Amino acid sequence: MAASKKTWGKLAKLSLVMLMAGTVVLSGCSSKSGGSTDTSGGSSGSNDGKQVTLKVEIFDRGNTPEPYTITDSYLTRYIQDNFGTPNNIKMEFVPVPRSEEIKKLNVLMASGGDVPDIVFTYDTPTFNRYAEQGGLTELTDLINEHGPNLKAFLDEDAMSYGQYMGKQFAVPGKRAFLGKYSSFIRTDWLDKLGMDVPQTTEELYEVLKAFKEKDPGETGGKVIPFGMTIEPAQYDPLIWSFIQPTTEEQKYTLIQKLGANDYPTLLPGFKDALQFMNKLYNEGLMSRDFSLDEDKKQLTQDVTNGLVGFLTEDYPNLYYADGTYDTLLKNQPDAKLEPVDPFTNSEGKHAKPEYAPNGMYIMIPKTSKHAVEAIKYLNWMAAPENLLALQNGVEGENYEMVDGIPVIKPDAPQDVIDRLYNSGDIAIIANGNFVGDDAQNREKLTTNFPERFQDLHRKAVEIAATDTFKPVNFDRPIESEAKYGTNLQAKYEEMIVKTAMAKPEDFEKTFETTMKDYMVSGGQAILDERTKVYQEMQSK
Amino acid sequence: MSGTVYLRRYWQLYALLVLPLVYFIIFKYGPMWGVQIAFKDFNFFQGITGSEWIGLDAFREVFQTQDFYKTLRNTLMLNLLDLLVSFPAPLILAIMLHELRIRWFKRLSQTILYIPHFISWVIIGGIVYQVFGTQSGMINNVLMALGFESVPFLTDKDTWLITYLATGVWQSAGWGTILYLAALTGINKELYEAAEVDGAGRFKRIRHITLPGLKTTVVTLLIINLGNMIAIGFDRPFVIGNKAVMDYSDVLSTYVYRTGLESGQYTLATVVGLFQAVVGLIFLLGANYASKKLTDESII
């Protein structure tokens, strides 16, 4: 008996070991030999009297307020009543948890028949992979026929982001505001020290040193002059400000796009940026444990405790109601954390990256039989009055029109506010509000914030839009970027961390080893491919 | 007793076996179908059967990647060090618990030692940051208050290794004692009494009665542990590791996660998984064989 028990234990262990491999592929296991027989792109056409069901993906962030559910809320009912019922379409929303969006989407796509008619993702490599493997419906004709509003709303520039090898495989969402980052400084500390707001990188360095030496926040030696993490919002603005003026060719060939962002790994000036970070770190001017802070949690805690003197961040993040600044003010009522723009490049400009004009990739799987209805739905959404209703609710109840801007009423009853709890996830074709021209769109951003912070927010918006440059866009995907992207992002961050934390005399050596590691891990392959594609583009 | 009579008499026992068998077939043997992805250019929409065969191309690619060797080396290194540090810990603890005379104190210590086993690594990771952080960690706050330099427990790769191993012992040692304590109850009490009468001291009793009594259990666990040398849990190195110590903390499982799940390269990830399974099997059988030759104890 004892012996057979042992045998079983051993067998269990054995199969466990052997099947480590199996677990990796479990998710792909259920896939049938997909592909649909319907090659006409879902031409079931006008639904002659028969009601059809249109399935649309929806992000579930687990924040649905009572009495709604994620699939049955004010907005889903509004869509059913105003789009679905008049067109004899039954709307069905398929919830996908926000945090495991890509994984769940992969499973849905591989399952063939059960996939929603409209799916989406922010992830460029995922979109490229679906398009390359032939899983998506080609949309050009459908949009031409059924999507006049959509075409007008997106314009050609935004539309081009939904193309793969010149074919329209996605409807790209459109961003209202392209600004990304702003910097923030404790102006009350500056006042205490009698220093001016820093306007250049050198001035900033002097300020940081003074923060460290004179400790104006009376932190008892715990002061963190420059709050840093290993998130782009903290290291990106610094690094890009060191990049030298670049030619068009350099931009195309030397930038590496990993995931959603452009990385300046090979551009002239990158090494100087790392050298500067090394100096800040070794002089104790930067968060010591920034390599551990992968979600800004530590940074936020340090800021709210009044330890941080200066930081860079996504421009709106500090000023939400009950957000970072609010909490800081609760701890230190006299604190002032205001937007500044100190980083300057060699031309004296405050150069910083901006977003590409596209938001998410909205796709129609090839297996969908309701591609026409799907485009009709997006087209309905693109009509200004419908978009306004989806994003802002009911005039007089949710918002008032002020100078052509729908200003959200902060004193609206909770149940009225709750109507729009997921409007951003419903109005998928727009990332942010489109209420008029650029200035109006920006002002709309600010009116969404608590009144006491609106002036600060307005300034942060302005800084985020100053001296920005656009991401580079190729007319075809760079395959090696899809392949090595995630891995190289990790390598890139490793390079930042290691060079920053090296002793000054070891900086050169550390930079060389980490850069070499980056290059052999795919950096070289991306460089080669981008150079080749660029040359082909030139010779055309 | 003939087979049918035997079966008829004990059929309930066999019925009990059905459920575990079904479990292994569905969850362990079923997924083996997917191993073929390692030899195919896996296309999401074509499925496993529809994808094209590519022979050993994917293996060639993996074996040419520098990261593969780095993560392989780290996996073996972390597991070996873990074996050296974490394997003896429960054994020593179990013997110490066994020697305790006061029952309530023994129970209490056991419970306190188990608890870390039930805490997930994600939470342990949070605790580790709070305790060992350079700037705001508890230990370093004390060190700095006493006028010492702060120690980069988490951001220097060598000190990180110590932190990694120590948290491993803390998390698993108490739980590991269970098997030993169970084995200890099987030792005949009379042996101890007889030894005591013969004038054997405590250490003599441990050496000549307790340790030999645990030999089978130790060997079994050792063989299983060696079989796992090449496999490494994902959460511990992923959670405790960070960008500053990637030279040590990047292991096969985190590598598979990055290439397979995050970059969608299922073929490469399956290759690495299959490689791990095969090498693990070799380790297991090798350890078993060596043990059989040397100590006459084995699990197969």
Contacts between the chains, C-beta under 8 A, distances in Angstrom:
chain1	res1	chain2	res2	distance
A	6	B	220	7.3
A	6	B	299	5.7
A	7	B	299	7.9
A	7	B	300	7.6
A	8	B	20	8.0
A	9	B	299	7.4
A	10	B	299	4.6
A	10	B	300	5.9
A	12	B	24	7.5
A	13	B	224	5.5
A	13	B	227	6.4
A	13	B	284	7.5
A	14	B	227	7.6
A	14	B	281	7.1
A	14	B	284	6.7
A	15	B	24	6.1
A	15	B	28	4.4
A	15	B	29	7.2
A	16	B	28	7.1
A	17	B	227	5.8
A	17	B	228	7.0
A	17	B	231	6.3
A	17	B	277	5.9
A	17	B	280	4.1
A	17	B	281	6.2
A	17	B	284	6.6
A	18	B	28	7.9
A	18	B	32	7.6
A	18	B	277	4.6
A	18	B	280	7.6
A	18	B	281	6.3
A	19	B	28	5.0
A	19	B	29	8.0
A	19	B	31	5.9
A	19	B	32	6.7
A	19	B	277	7.0
A	20	B	231	5.5
A	20	B	273	5.3
A	20	B	276	5.2
A	20	B	277	5.2
A	20	B	280	7.3
A	21	B	32	8.0
A	21	B	34	7.8
A	21	B	35	5.4
A	21	B	38	7.4
A	21	B	270	6.0
A	21	B	273	3.4
A	21	B	274	4.3
A	21	B	276	7.0
A	21	B	277	4.8
A	22	B	28	7.2
A	22	B	30	7.8
A	22	B	31	3.1
A	22	B	32	5.6
A	22	B	34	5.9
A	22	B	35	6.6
A	22	B	273	7.6
A	23	B	31	6.6
A	23	B	273	7.4
A	24	B	34	7.6
A	24	B	256	6.5
A	24	B	260	5.7
A	24	B	266	7.1
A	24	B	269	5.0
A	24	B	270	5.4
A	24	B	273	4.6
A	25	B	31	6.4
A	25	B	34	3.0
A	25	B	35	7.2
A	25	B	37	5.1
A	25	B	48	7.8
A	25	B	266	6.5
A	25	B	270	5.5
A	25	B	273	7.8
A	26	B	31	5.4
A	26	B	34	6.9
A	28	B	34	6.4
A	28	B	37	6.8
A	28	B	42	6.9
A	28	B	44	7.5
A	28	B	47	7.6
A	28	B	48	6.4
A	28	B	266	5.9
A	29	B	30	7.7
A	29	B	31	6.4
A	29	B	33	6.8
A	29	B	34	5.3
A	29	B	48	7.2
A	31	B	44	7.2
A	31	B	45	7.8
A	31	B	47	3.7
A	31	B	48	6.6
A	32	B	47	5.6
A	33	B	46	6.0
A	33	B	47	4.8
A	33	B	49	5.6
A	33	B	50	4.1
A	34	B	44	7.7
A	34	B	45	4.1
A	34	B	46	6.2
A	34	B	47	5.8
A	34	B	50	7.3
A	35	B	45	5.9
A	35	B	46	6.8
A	35	B	50	7.6
A	103	B	261	7.0
A	106	B	44	7.2
A	106	B	264	7.4
A	109	B	44	6.3
A	109	B	45	7.2
A	110	B	44	5.7
A	110	B	45	7.4
A	110	B	47	7.2
A	125	B	263	7.0
A	125	B	264	6.9
A	126	B	264	6.9
A	129	B	44	7.1
A	129	B	264	5.6
A	130	B	44	7.3
A	130	B	45	8.0
A	133	B	43	4.9
A	133	B	44	5.2
A	133	B	45	5.2
A	133	B	46	7.6
A	134	B	43	7.9
A	134	B	45	5.9
A	135	B	44	6.3
A	135	B	45	4.2
A	222	B	135	8.0
A	222	B	136	8.0
A	224	B	135	7.6
A	230	B	243	5.7
A	287	B	135	6.7
A	288	B	134	4.7
A	288	B	135	4.2
A	288	B	150	7.8
A	289	B	129	7.9
A	289	B	133	5.2
A	289	B	134	5.1
A	289	B	135	5.0
A	289	B	136	7.3
A	289	B	154	7.2
A	289	B	155	6.7
A	291	B	155	5.6
A	291	B	242	5.2
A	291	B	243	4.9
A	291	B	244	4.1
A	292	B	129	6.0
A	292	B	133	6.9
A	292	B	154	6.0
A	292	B	155	7.2
A	292	B	242	5.1
A	292	B	244	7.9
A	294	B	242	7.6
A	298	B	129	7.9
A	298	B	136	7.4
A	302	B	136	7.9
A	366	B	45	7.3
A	482	B	263	7.4
A	483	B	263	6.7
A	483	B	265	6.8
A	484	B	263	7.7
A	485	B	263	6.5
A	486	B	258	5.4
A	486	B	259	7.5
A	486	B	262	4.3
A	486	B	263	4.5
A	487	B	67	7.1
A	487	B	258	5.4
A	487	B	259	6.4
A	487	B	263	6.8
A	490	B	243	7.3
A	490	B	246	7.3
A	490	B	258	6.5
A	493	B	243	4.9
A	494	B	243	4.9
A	494	B	244	7.9
A	494	B	246	4.9
A	496	B	243	7.8
A	497	B	242	7.9
A	497	B	243	4.3
A	497	B	244	4.8
A	498	B	243	7.9
A	498	B	244	6.7
A	501	B	155	6.5
A	501	B	244	6.1
A	517	B	66	7.4
A	520	B	66	5.6
A	521	B	65	7.8
A	521	B	66	6.6
A	521	B	67	6.1
